[in-house]
Amino acid sequence: MYILTNKYHTVLYTGMTSDLLSRIIEHREKHYPSSFTARYNITKLVYFEVMASIEEAIGREKQVKKYSREKKIKLIEKINPDWKDLYDEIKHW
């Protein structure tokens, strides 16, 4: 489960994947040009969690998607108070 944002942190996107690195690369390269993330330049990885199973990840994604913006911001800032792009941390996986 992961959260992306844009350069100015005005939009948050919550997603899940079984291959975080590949999925983030797709977002960054705008692999799907008409997608929400491509249209709003949402390419900055600011939060992620690793789950033991796909079912757990789907459940967590659904839970976080229901969070208010404020609650998502608190979740992000708990592990990433400076909102740095975490892509560098995962690109060598």
Buried (B, 14 or more C-beta within 10 A) or exposed (E): BBBBBBEEEEBBBBBBBEEBBEBBBBBBEBEEEEBEBBEBBBBBBBBBBEBEEEEBBEBBBEEBBEBEEEEBBEBBEEEBEEBEBBBEEBEEE
